[in-house]
Amino acid sequence: MQFEWLCRKNTLHRFDLQHYPSEASGSRFRQKVYRRSRLWHQDLPDLIKDKPEFDALSADNPFVLMTGPLTGMRINAVARWTVGSKSPLTGLWGESNIGGYFGAELKFAGYDGIVITGKADKPTYIYIEDDTVELKDSHKYWGEDVYTVNDEIISDHKGESKRHGQVLTIGPAGENLVRFASIASNKGHVAGRTGMGAVWGAKKLKAIFVRGTGKLEVAHPDRLDKLRAELKELYDGNITIEGLRAFGTASHMDVGIISGDIPMKNWQQTDWEKFDEIGPIAYGEKILTGNRTCYACGVMCKRQAEVKEGPFKFDKGPGPEYETIAAFGTMCLNSSLESIGKANDICNRYGIDTITCGSTIAFAIECFENGLINEKDTDGLNLTWGNSEAIVAIAEKIGKREGFGLILSEGSARAAEHIGGNASDFLTTVKGLEAPMHDPRSAPGYGLAYAVTPRGACHTASPIYPIEGGGMYLPEIPELADEITGMSSEGKAKLNIACQDFGMFFSNCAVFCNLGAMILNATQAVDMVNHVTGFDYTIKELMHLGRRIWYLKRGLSNLFGARANNERLPARLLTPMETGPTQGSVPDMDLMLKEFYQLRGFNDDGVPKREVLEELGLSELASLLYQG
């Protein structure tokens, strides 16, 4: 197994640990150093250029974990970091964004990130404490759920330091190679999308434990303190932030229902008489026990939940977020908030992406309703709309890859191929990734974002969701300063491009939280990075760098096989509603895609033209895409 670390001083250290050692070892057999800028723009393709056709579950698939320059700072909404690899679910570039405390702890240990290649011979976990880096046997943790592993690893290293450290781990779903398995830290902070947990499972990597005693330096502390004071006034009493503090992300249930943003019955309706039974007020009355936060963030949008008795009993722990409530609730017409909490608990413990899991179950319910599958196929489960017991039961079967759960653990697109008939009519996937719980019929720009984002249907790769949804305003960027034209598709290509270019800085590199930081303007975000790092970037320069990074990600998915024919929304998302807030509205995908391709400089196949990549300094990527 090979490990590569990128440390805070802009160097990449490579550790070639080809074989699992018989004794725990931190020996560094070979070291190679690169500049950080070269890693992302040129050297990362080196890891795959000789064999881009590799399977995502093979040893050839590299895994990248990266913090941002703000991770570990005591500032609101900057505790996030990212992971990326080839996705076992889609076969394309996969990535996921995660918050919590692990990223900060990794920075305190002296590292910006980790790149993992190869595969261990035995179940393994990585132990990092400042300069000490060891591979350790994880047999005792293999098969255990996320919550158990988190507590046991911390307990096993208790007493070695005054700091208890942080754990990043997969659960049984990752070990079982569920294609949408997640990676979790501190139990409730989850890198959920695109199956990164299955990549770890294939590598026999159970967890990373990190403990750091270092301190982070700030280039311009006086300037940062002044900005902090400005931001305190901004955050205090802000209605968006207060909503997140009071109700967490579940607050969107009350907002989204007004605009028709919340998908229901597998995207077939936008209203439901039982909706209030799973809304934020009901959440507070039925299952809420408290709130939590990410490192040094005063927004405190994380919820704690518990059900003390009944068939959906679960211990106090991380509560369901908005996406989970919609995926297991409105998507399945399930009005039992207790069962949604239980499904969330199962997904957290097994390590499963709740968006894909809930969407796949909703897809299966529709297949059941239409006679494509029956109780014989579903292990006796009456998989009907609103059947809370069946929904919870099938979620656990997915985590175990047991019975019908084995079919659904492949994701809805592969399940549709297995089921056959007209099952594909009920899919909500783009490029193999199930759409998040935001309806492009209410905001057409979402539809274009779902189609062209490198990883597939995604609302977090750029700030398109808060900007088109009206929660974020960036007047310093001309393309984002204009008034948004509601349900019109006009101008949404231009809007998306500006969101993508800025988003590579904001959401992917800095790394700001798309929720807690949506009230910042562009100047405040850029100033924060400059004050911490000592850089003197302008907004225009960061937009250019963001564009380059976006093309790199796009090129990786093209390298893995993505083409223009993948960039269509499924029919279900393009079927107009007969009633409700989005009545008659559908995104004009032909209009938006044509404009987007022209502006981005794509060929008819959806691949960036060679000269476009070369102008951006991505000549090696261009050579890979156009070789021969």
C-alpha positions as CSV (number, residue, x, y, z in Angstrom):
1,M,0.0,0.0,0.0
2,Q,1.3,3.4,-0.9
3,F,0.6,6.6,1.0
4,E,1.3,10.2,0.0
5,W,1.0,13.1,2.4
6,L,0.7,16.7,1.4
7,C,2.0,18.8,4.3
8,R,1.2,22.4,5.3
9,K,4.4,23.8,3.8
10,N,3.2,23.1,0.3
11,T,5.2,19.9,-0.3
12,L,4.0,16.4,-1.1
13,H,5.8,13.6,0.7
14,R,5.5,10.2,-0.8
15,F,5.6,7.0,1.3
16,D,6.0,3.8,-0.5
17,L,4.7,1.1,1.9
18,Q,4.0,-1.7,-0.6
19,H,3.5,-4.5,1.9
20,Y,1.6,-4.5,5.1
21,P,4.4,-4.8,7.8
22,S,4.3,-7.6,10.3
23,E,4.8,-4.9,13.0
24,A,3.4,-1.4,13.1
25,S,5.8,0.8,11.4
26,G,6.2,4.5,10.6
27,S,9.3,4.0,8.5
28,R,9.4,6.2,5.5
29,F,11.1,4.1,2.8
30,R,11.1,6.6,0.0
31,Q,10.3,10.2,-0.3
32,K,9.5,12.4,-3.2
33,V,8.6,16.1,-3.1
34,Y,6.5,18.2,-5.4
35,R,5.1,21.7,-5.2
36,R,1.4,21.8,-4.2
37,S,0.3,23.7,-7.3
38,R,1.8,21.0,-9.5
39,L,0.0,18.2,-7.7
40,W,-3.5,19.4,-8.6
41,H,-2.9,20.8,-12.0
42,Q,-0.4,18.4,-13.5
43,D,0.8,15.5,-11.3
44,L,-2.5,14.1,-10.2
45,P,-3.2,12.7,-13.7
46,D,0.2,11.0,-13.4
47,L,-1.4,8.5,-11.0
48,I,-3.8,7.3,-13.6
49,K,-2.4,8.3,-17.0
50,D,-1.1,4.8,-17.9
51,K,-4.4,3.1,-17.1
52,P,-7.4,5.4,-17.0
53,E,-9.7,2.5,-17.7
54,F,-9.1,0.9,-14.2
55,D,-12.0,-0.3,-12.1
56,A,-13.0,1.9,-9.2
57,L,-12.8,-1.0,-6.8
58,S,-9.3,-2.0,-7.9
59,A,-5.9,-1.3,-6.3
60,D,-5.2,1.1,-9.2
61,N,-7.8,3.7,-8.0
62,P,-6.0,6.5,-6.1
63,F,-7.9,8.2,-3.2
64,V,-7.3,11.9,-2.4
65,L,-8.2,13.5,1.0
66,M,-7.6,17.3,1.1
67,T,-8.3,20.1,3.6
68,G,-8.4,23.7,2.6
69,P,-6.3,26.7,3.7
70,L,-9.0,27.7,6.2
71,T,-9.6,24.3,7.7
72,G,-8.7,24.4,11.4
73,M,-9.2,28.2,11.7
74,R,-11.5,29.4,14.5
75,I,-14.0,30.9,12.1
76,N,-17.6,30.1,11.2
77,A,-18.3,27.8,8.3
78,V,-14.7,26.8,7.3
79,A,-14.4,23.3,9.0
80,R,-15.0,21.4,5.8
81,W,-12.7,19.4,3.5
82,T,-13.0,17.0,0.6
83,V,-12.3,13.5,-0.6
84,G,-12.1,12.3,-4.2
85,S,-11.5,9.2,-6.3
86,K,-13.0,7.3,-9.2
87,S,-16.5,6.5,-8.2
88,P,-17.7,2.9,-7.8
89,L,-21.2,4.1,-8.3
90,T,-20.8,6.1,-11.5
91,G,-17.4,5.1,-12.9
92,L,-16.6,8.8,-13.2
93,W,-14.7,11.3,-11.1
94,G,-16.3,11.0,-7.6
95,E,-16.0,13.4,-4.7
96,S,-17.6,14.3,-1.5
97,N,-17.5,17.2,1.0
98,I,-17.4,16.7,4.7
99,G,-17.2,18.8,7.9
100,G,-16.7,18.1,11.6
101,Y,-13.3,18.0,13.4
102,F,-11.1,15.5,11.5
103,G,-9.8,18.0,9.0
104,A,-8.8,20.5,11.7
105,E,-7.0,17.7,13.6
106,L,-5.1,16.6,10.5
107,K,-3.9,20.2,10.1
108,F,-2.8,20.3,13.7
109,A,-0.7,17.1,13.0
110,G,1.0,19.0,10.2
111,Y,-0.7,17.8,7.0
112,D,-2.9,19.3,4.4
113,G,-4.0,16.0,3.0
114,I,-3.4,12.4,2.1
115,V,-3.2,10.5,-1.2
116,I,-3.7,6.8,-0.9
117,T,-2.8,4.3,-3.7
118,G,-2.6,0.5,-3.8
119,K,-4.3,-2.0,-1.6
120,A,-3.4,-3.5,1.8
121,D,-3.1,-7.3,2.2
122,K,-5.0,-7.2,5.5
123,P,-7.6,-5.0,7.2
124,T,-5.6,-1.9,8.1
125,Y,-6.0,1.5,9.6
126,I,-3.6,4.5,9.5
127,Y,-2.3,6.0,12.7
128,I,-1.1,9.6,12.5
129,E,0.3,11.6,15.5
130,D,2.3,14.6,14.4
131,D,5.4,13.1,12.7
132,T,4.5,9.5,13.6
133,V,2.8,7.7,10.8
134,E,2.0,4.0,11.2
135,L,0.0,1.2,9.6
136,K,-1.9,-0.8,12.2
137,D,-3.9,-4.0,12.0
138,S,-7.7,-3.3,12.0
139,H,-9.0,-6.9,12.3
140,K,-10.6,-6.1,15.6
141,Y,-12.6,-3.2,14.0
142,W,-13.4,-5.0,10.8
143,G,-17.1,-5.7,10.6
144,E,-17.9,-3.2,13.3
145,D,-20.2,-0.2,12.7
146,V,-19.1,3.4,12.4
147,Y,-20.2,4.4,15.9
148,T,-18.4,1.4,17.5
149,V,-15.2,1.9,15.6
150,N,-15.1,5.6,16.4
151,D,-15.4,5.0,20.1
152,E,-13.1,1.9,20.2
153,I,-10.2,3.5,18.3
154,I,-10.3,6.6,20.5
155,S,-10.5,4.4,23.6
156,D,-7.6,2.2,22.5
157,H,-5.4,5.3,22.1
158,K,-6.6,7.0,25.2
159,G,-3.8,7.8,27.7
160,E,-1.2,8.3,25.0
161,S,-1.9,12.0,24.9
162,K,-4.0,14.7,26.4
163,R,-5.8,15.0,23.1
164,H,-8.2,12.2,22.2
165,G,-7.8,12.5,18.4
166,Q,-10.3,12.1,15.6
167,V,-11.4,9.0,13.6
168,L,-12.4,8.8,10.0
169,T,-13.9,5.4,9.2
170,I,-16.1,3.2,7.0
171,G,-18.8,0.9,8.3
172,P,-19.9,-2.6,7.1
173,A,-21.4,-1.1,3.9
174,G,-17.9,0.0,2.8
175,E,-16.4,-3.3,3.7
176,N,-19.2,-5.0,1.7
177,L,-18.6,-2.8,-1.3
178,V,-22.0,-1.1,-1.4
179,R,-21.4,1.2,-4.3
180,F,-22.8,4.2,-2.4
181,A,-21.0,3.6,0.9
182,S,-19.9,6.6,2.8
183,I,-16.9,7.6,5.1
184,A,-17.8,9.1,8.5
185,S,-16.0,11.1,11.2
186,N,-17.2,11.7,14.7
187,K,-20.3,9.5,13.9
188,G,-22.4,12.2,12.2
189,H,-20.0,14.0,9.8
190,V,-20.2,12.2,6.6
191,A,-18.6,12.2,3.1
192,G,-21.7,10.5,1.6
193,R,-21.9,10.9,-2.1
194,T,-20.4,8.8,-4.9
195,G,-19.3,5.7,-2.9
196,M,-16.0,6.8,-1.4
197,G,-16.5,4.2,1.4
198,A,-16.4,1.4,-1.1
199,V,-13.1,2.6,-2.4
200,W,-11.7,2.2,1.2
201,G,-13.4,-1.2,1.6
202,A,-11.7,-2.4,-1.6
203,K,-8.3,-1.2,-0.3
204,K,-9.0,-3.0,3.1
205,L,-8.6,0.4,4.7
206,K,-11.0,0.6,7.7
207,A,-10.0,4.0,9.3
208,I,-7.6,6.8,9.8
209,F,-6.9,8.0,13.3
210,V,-5.2,11.4,13.6
211,R,-4.0,13.4,16.6
212,G,-2.1,16.6,16.3
213,T,-0.5,19.0,18.8
214,G,0.6,21.7,16.4
215,K,-0.8,25.2,16.0
216,L,-1.8,26.9,12.8
217,E,-0.1,30.1,11.8
218,V,-1.9,33.1,10.3
219,A,-0.1,35.4,7.9
220,H,-1.9,38.6,8.8
221,P,-3.6,38.1,12.3
222,D,-4.5,41.8,12.7
223,R,-6.3,41.9,9.3
224,L,-8.1,38.6,10.2
225,D,-9.2,39.9,13.6
226,K,-10.7,43.0,11.9
227,L,-12.5,40.8,9.4
228,R,-13.7,38.5,12.3
229,A,-15.3,41.6,14.0
230,E,-17.0,42.5,10.7
231,L,-18.3,39.0,10.2
232,K,-19.6,38.8,13.8
233,E,-21.9,41.7,13.1
234,L,-23.0,39.9,9.8
235,Y,-23.8,36.6,11.6
236,D,-25.5,38.0,14.6
237,G,-29.2,38.1,14.0
238,N,-29.0,37.0,10.4
239,I,-32.3,35.3,9.5
240,T,-30.7,32.6,7.4
241,I,-28.2,31.7,10.2
242,E,-30.8,31.9,12.9
243,G,-33.0,29.4,10.9
244,L,-30.1,27.0,10.7
245,R,-29.4,27.4,14.4
246,A,-33.0,26.9,15.3
247,F,-33.9,24.0,13.0
248,G,-30.8,22.8,11.3
249,T,-31.0,22.0,7.6
250,A,-34.5,20.7,8.3
251,S,-35.5,24.4,8.1
252,H,-35.5,24.0,4.3
253,M,-38.6,21.8,4.6
254,D,-40.7,24.9,5.3
255,V,-38.9,27.0,2.7
256,G,-38.7,24.4,-0.1
257,I,-42.4,23.5,0.1
258,I,-43.3,27.1,-0.9
259,S,-41.2,27.0,-4.1
260,G,-41.9,23.4,-5.1
261,D,-38.3,22.5,-4.4
262,I,-39.0,19.3,-2.4
263,P,-39.4,16.1,-4.5
264,M,-42.3,13.8,-3.4
265,K,-43.3,10.3,-4.4
266,N,-40.2,9.8,-6.4
267,W,-40.5,13.3,-8.0
268,Q,-44.1,12.8,-9.0
269,Q,-45.7,15.5,-6.9
270,T,-44.9,18.7,-5.0
271,D,-47.6,18.7,-2.3
272,W,-48.7,16.1,0.3
273,E,-51.3,16.2,3.0
274,K,-49.0,14.6,5.5
275,F,-46.1,16.9,4.9
276,D,-46.2,18.7,8.2
277,E,-45.8,15.4,10.1
278,I,-42.1,15.4,9.1
279,G,-41.5,19.2,9.0
280,P,-39.1,21.1,11.3
281,I,-41.7,21.7,14.1
282,A,-42.6,18.0,14.2
283,Y,-38.8,17.2,14.2
284,G,-38.4,19.3,17.4
285,E,-41.4,17.7,19.1
286,K,-40.8,14.1,18.2
287,I,-37.1,13.2,18.0
288,L,-34.9,16.3,18.6
289,T,-32.6,16.1,21.7
290,G,-30.1,18.9,21.0
291,N,-27.7,20.4,18.5
292,R,-24.0,20.0,17.6
293,T,-21.6,21.8,15.4
294,C,-18.4,21.5,13.4
295,Y,-15.0,22.7,14.6
296,A,-15.1,26.3,15.8
297,C,-18.4,27.0,14.0
298,G,-21.0,29.1,15.8
299,V,-23.8,28.2,13.3
300,M,-24.4,24.9,15.1
301,C,-26.7,23.4,12.4
302,K,-26.2,19.8,13.3
303,R,-29.0,18.0,15.1
304,Q,-29.1,15.3,17.7
305,A,-32.0,12.9,17.8
306,E,-33.4,9.9,19.7
307,V,-36.4,7.5,19.7
308,K,-36.7,5.9,23.1
309,E,-39.2,3.2,22.4
310,G,-41.2,1.4,19.7
311,P,-40.1,-0.4,16.4
312,F,-37.9,2.5,15.4
313,K,-36.0,2.9,18.7
314,F,-32.5,4.2,18.4
315,D,-30.0,5.7,20.8
316,K,-29.2,9.4,21.0
317,G,-27.0,10.4,18.1
318,P,-26.7,12.4,14.9
319,G,-30.2,13.3,13.6
320,P,-31.3,13.3,10.0
321,E,-30.5,16.3,7.8
322,Y,-32.9,17.8,5.2
323,E,-31.7,15.6,2.4
324,T,-32.3,12.5,4.5
325,I,-35.7,13.6,5.6
326,A,-36.7,14.2,2.0
327,A,-35.1,11.0,0.7
328,F,-36.7,8.7,3.3
329,G,-39.7,10.8,3.9
330,T,-41.3,12.8,1.0
331,M,-39.7,10.7,-1.7
332,C,-41.2,7.5,-0.2
333,L,-44.4,9.2,1.1
334,N,-43.3,8.1,4.6
335,S,-44.8,10.3,7.3
336,S,-43.2,8.6,10.2
337,L,-40.4,10.9,11.4
338,E,-39.3,8.2,13.9
339,S,-38.7,5.8,11.0
340,I,-36.8,8.4,9.1
341,G,-34.6,8.9,12.2
342,K,-34.1,5.1,12.4
343,A,-33.2,4.9,8.7
344,N,-30.7,7.7,9.2
345,D,-29.2,5.9,12.2
346,I,-28.9,2.7,10.1
347,C,-27.2,4.6,7.3
348,N,-24.8,6.4,9.7
349,R,-23.8,3.1,11.4
350,Y,-23.4,1.1,8.3
351,G,-21.8,4.0,6.4
352,I,-24.3,4.6,3.6
353,D,-25.2,7.7,1.6
354,T,-28.7,8.6,2.6
355,I,-29.5,10.5,-0.7
356,T,-28.8,7.5,-2.9
357,C,-30.2,5.0,-0.4
358,G,-33.5,6.8,0.0
359,S,-33.8,7.6,-3.7
360,T,-33.1,3.9,-4.6
361,I,-35.7,2.7,-2.2
362,A,-38.3,5.2,-3.7
363,F,-37.3,3.8,-7.1
364,A,-37.9,0.3,-5.9
365,I,-41.3,1.2,-4.4
366,E,-42.4,2.5,-7.8
367,C,-41.1,-0.7,-9.4
368,F,-43.2,-2.7,-6.8
369,E,-46.2,-0.5,-7.5
370,N,-46.0,-1.2,-11.2
371,G,-45.6,-5.0,-10.8
372,L,-42.0,-5.2,-11.9
373,I,-41.0,-6.8,-8.6
374,N,-43.1,-8.5,-5.9
375,E,-42.8,-9.7,-2.3
376,K,-41.0,-12.8,-3.6
377,D,-38.3,-10.5,-4.9
378,T,-38.2,-8.2,-1.9
379,D,-37.8,-11.0,0.7
380,G,-41.4,-10.8,1.8
381,L,-41.4,-7.0,2.3
382,N,-44.5,-5.1,1.1
383,L,-42.5,-2.3,-0.5
384,T,-45.3,0.2,-0.8
385,W,-45.6,4.0,-0.5
386,G,-45.4,5.0,3.2
387,N,-44.7,1.6,4.6
388,S,-42.2,2.7,7.2
389,E,-41.3,-0.7,8.5
390,A,-40.4,-2.0,5.0
391,I,-38.4,1.2,4.2
392,V,-36.3,0.8,7.4
393,A,-35.9,-3.0,6.8
394,I,-34.7,-2.6,3.2
395,A,-32.2,0.1,4.3
396,E,-30.6,-2.4,6.6
397,K,-30.6,-5.1,4.0
398,I,-28.7,-2.7,1.7
399,G,-26.0,-2.1,4.3
400,K,-25.6,-5.9,4.7
401,R,-25.9,-6.6,0.9
402,E,-28.5,-9.2,1.9
403,G,-31.4,-10.5,-0.1
404,F,-33.0,-7.8,-2.2
405,G,-30.6,-5.3,-0.6
406,L,-27.9,-6.9,-2.7
407,I,-29.6,-5.6,-5.8
408,L,-30.3,-2.2,-4.5
409,S,-26.8,-1.9,-3.0
410,E,-25.6,-1.4,-6.6
411,G,-27.6,1.9,-6.9
412,S,-30.8,2.5,-8.7
413,A,-29.3,2.6,-12.3
414,R,-27.8,-0.9,-12.0
415,A,-30.9,-2.1,-10.1
416,A,-33.0,-0.9,-13.1
417,E,-30.9,-3.0,-15.5
418,H,-31.3,-6.0,-13.2
419,I,-35.1,-5.6,-12.8
420,G,-35.7,-4.9,-16.5
421,G,-38.9,-3.9,-18.1
422,N,-39.6,-0.2,-17.9
423,A,-37.8,0.2,-14.6
424,S,-35.5,2.9,-16.1
425,D,-38.6,5.1,-16.4
426,F,-38.5,5.6,-12.6
427,L,-34.8,6.6,-12.4
428,T,-33.7,10.0,-11.1
429,T,-30.0,9.6,-11.9
430,V,-27.7,11.7,-13.9
431,K,-24.4,10.0,-14.9
432,G,-25.4,7.2,-12.6
433,L,-25.8,9.5,-9.5
434,E,-29.2,10.0,-7.9
435,A,-30.3,13.6,-7.9
436,P,-30.3,15.5,-4.6
437,M,-33.5,16.7,-3.0
438,H,-33.9,19.9,-5.0
439,D,-36.2,20.1,-8.0
440,P,-34.9,21.7,-11.2
441,R,-38.5,22.4,-12.2
442,S,-38.4,25.1,-9.5
443,A,-35.0,26.4,-10.6
444,P,-33.8,25.4,-14.1
445,G,-30.2,26.2,-13.4
446,Y,-30.2,23.2,-11.0
447,G,-31.0,21.0,-14.0
448,L,-28.0,22.2,-16.0
449,A,-25.8,21.8,-12.9
450,Y,-27.0,18.2,-12.5
451,A,-26.2,17.5,-16.1
452,V,-22.8,19.0,-16.5
453,T,-21.2,18.6,-13.0
454,P,-18.3,16.2,-13.3
455,R,-19.6,13.8,-10.7
456,G,-23.2,13.7,-11.8
457,A,-26.3,15.2,-10.3
458,C,-25.0,17.5,-7.6
459,H,-26.1,20.8,-6.0
460,T,-23.0,21.4,-3.8
461,A,-20.1,21.5,-6.3
462,S,-20.8,25.2,-6.8
463,P,-23.0,27.8,-5.1
464,I,-25.7,27.5,-7.8
465,Y,-28.2,26.2,-5.2
466,P,-28.0,29.2,-2.8
467,I,-27.5,31.7,-5.6
468,E,-30.4,30.7,-7.9
469,G,-32.4,29.8,-4.7
470,G,-31.9,33.4,-3.5
471,G,-29.9,32.7,-0.4
472,M,-26.5,34.0,-1.6
473,Y,-25.6,37.2,-3.4
474,L,-22.2,38.0,-4.9
475,P,-22.4,41.5,-6.4
476,E,-18.7,41.7,-7.1
477,I,-19.0,39.0,-9.9
478,P,-20.9,40.6,-12.8
479,E,-22.5,37.3,-14.0
480,L,-23.8,36.8,-10.5
481,A,-25.0,40.3,-9.7
482,D,-27.9,40.3,-12.2
483,E,-31.4,39.5,-11.1
484,I,-32.2,35.8,-11.3
485,T,-35.1,35.1,-13.7
486,G,-37.2,32.6,-11.7
487,M,-38.2,29.5,-13.6
488,S,-36.8,30.7,-16.9
489,S,-33.9,28.8,-18.5
490,E,-32.6,31.9,-20.2
491,G,-29.1,32.9,-19.1
492,K,-28.7,29.9,-16.8
493,A,-25.6,28.6,-18.7
494,K,-23.8,31.8,-18.0
495,L,-25.0,31.7,-14.4
496,N,-23.7,28.1,-14.0
497,I,-20.3,28.9,-15.4
498,A,-19.7,31.7,-13.0
499,C,-20.9,29.6,-10.1
500,Q,-18.6,26.8,-11.2
501,D,-15.5,29.0,-11.5
502,F,-16.1,30.7,-8.2
503,G,-17.3,27.5,-6.6
504,M,-14.0,25.7,-7.3
505,F,-12.4,28.3,-5.0
506,F,-15.3,28.7,-2.6
507,S,-16.7,25.2,-2.1
508,N,-13.9,23.0,-3.2
509,C,-10.5,24.6,-2.3
510,A,-11.0,27.2,0.4
511,V,-13.2,25.1,1.7
512,F,-16.3,27.1,2.8
513,C,-19.5,25.5,3.9
514,N,-22.2,26.2,1.3
515,L,-24.7,26.7,4.1
516,G,-23.0,28.5,6.9
517,A,-21.0,30.7,4.5
518,M,-23.7,31.6,2.1
519,I,-24.2,35.0,3.7
520,L,-20.6,36.0,2.8
521,N,-19.9,38.1,-0.3
522,A,-17.0,37.3,-2.6
523,T,-14.7,40.0,-1.1
524,Q,-15.1,38.7,2.4
525,A,-14.4,35.1,1.3
526,V,-11.3,36.1,-0.7
527,D,-10.0,38.4,2.1
528,M,-10.3,35.6,4.6
529,V,-8.1,33.3,2.5
530,N,-5.6,36.1,1.8
531,H,-5.3,37.1,5.5
532,V,-4.7,33.5,6.6
533,T,-2.3,32.5,3.9
534,G,-0.5,35.7,3.0
535,F,-1.5,35.4,-0.6
536,D,-2.8,38.4,-2.4
537,Y,-5.4,36.9,-4.8
538,T,-8.0,39.0,-6.4
539,I,-11.5,37.7,-7.2
540,K,-10.7,37.7,-10.9
541,E,-7.5,35.6,-10.3
542,L,-9.4,33.1,-8.2
543,M,-12.1,32.8,-10.8
544,H,-9.4,32.0,-13.4
545,L,-7.8,29.4,-11.1
546,G,-11.3,28.0,-10.4
547,R,-11.9,27.6,-14.1
548,R,-8.7,25.6,-14.5
549,I,-9.6,23.3,-11.7
550,W,-13.1,22.8,-13.0
551,Y,-11.8,21.8,-16.4
552,L,-9.4,19.4,-14.7
553,K,-12.3,17.6,-12.9
554,R,-14.3,17.7,-16.1
555,G,-11.4,16.2,-18.0
556,L,-11.0,13.4,-15.5
557,S,-14.7,12.4,-15.9
558,N,-14.2,12.6,-19.7
559,L,-11.2,10.4,-19.4
560,F,-13.3,7.9,-17.5
561,G,-15.9,7.8,-20.3
562,A,-18.3,10.7,-19.7
563,R,-19.7,12.1,-22.9
564,A,-22.5,14.4,-24.1
565,N,-25.1,11.6,-24.1
566,N,-24.7,11.3,-20.4
567,E,-25.7,14.9,-19.9
568,R,-29.5,14.6,-20.0
569,L,-31.9,14.7,-17.1
570,P,-34.1,11.6,-16.6
571,A,-37.6,11.9,-17.9
572,R,-39.0,12.0,-14.4
573,L,-37.3,15.3,-13.7
574,L,-38.6,16.7,-17.0
575,T,-42.2,15.8,-16.5
576,P,-44.2,19.0,-15.8
577,M,-46.4,19.2,-12.7
578,E,-50.1,19.7,-13.3
579,T,-50.6,21.6,-10.0
580,G,-48.5,23.3,-7.4
581,P,-45.8,26.0,-7.4
582,T,-44.0,24.6,-10.4
583,Q,-47.1,23.9,-12.5
584,G,-46.1,23.5,-16.2
585,S,-42.4,24.3,-15.6
586,V,-39.5,22.2,-16.9
587,P,-35.9,23.1,-17.6
588,D,-35.1,23.8,-21.3
589,M,-32.1,21.5,-21.4
590,D,-31.5,21.8,-25.1
591,L,-31.2,25.6,-24.8
592,M,-29.0,25.6,-21.7
593,L,-26.7,22.8,-22.9
594,K,-26.2,24.4,-26.3
595,E,-25.2,27.7,-24.7
596,F,-23.1,26.0,-22.1
597,Y,-21.1,23.9,-24.6
598,Q,-20.4,27.0,-26.7
599,L,-19.3,29.1,-23.7
600,R,-17.2,26.3,-22.2
601,G,-15.5,25.4,-25.6
602,F,-16.7,21.8,-25.7
603,N,-16.8,19.6,-28.8
604,D,-20.0,17.8,-29.8
605,D,-19.0,14.9,-27.6
606,G,-18.9,17.1,-24.5
607,V,-15.1,17.1,-24.2
608,P,-13.3,20.3,-23.8
609,K,-11.4,21.2,-27.0
610,R,-7.7,20.6,-26.9
611,E,-6.8,24.3,-27.4
612,V,-9.1,25.3,-24.5
613,L,-7.2,22.9,-22.1
614,E,-3.8,24.0,-23.4
615,E,-4.7,27.7,-22.9
616,L,-5.4,26.8,-19.3
617,G,-2.1,25.1,-18.8
618,L,-3.6,21.6,-18.8
619,S,-1.6,20.3,-21.7
620,E,-1.0,16.9,-20.1
621,L,-4.7,16.4,-19.6
622,A,-5.3,17.4,-23.2
623,S,-2.8,14.8,-24.4
624,L,-4.5,12.1,-22.4
625,L,-7.9,13.0,-23.8
626,Y,-6.7,13.4,-27.4
627,Q,-3.9,10.8,-27.6
628,G,-3.9,9.2,-31.1
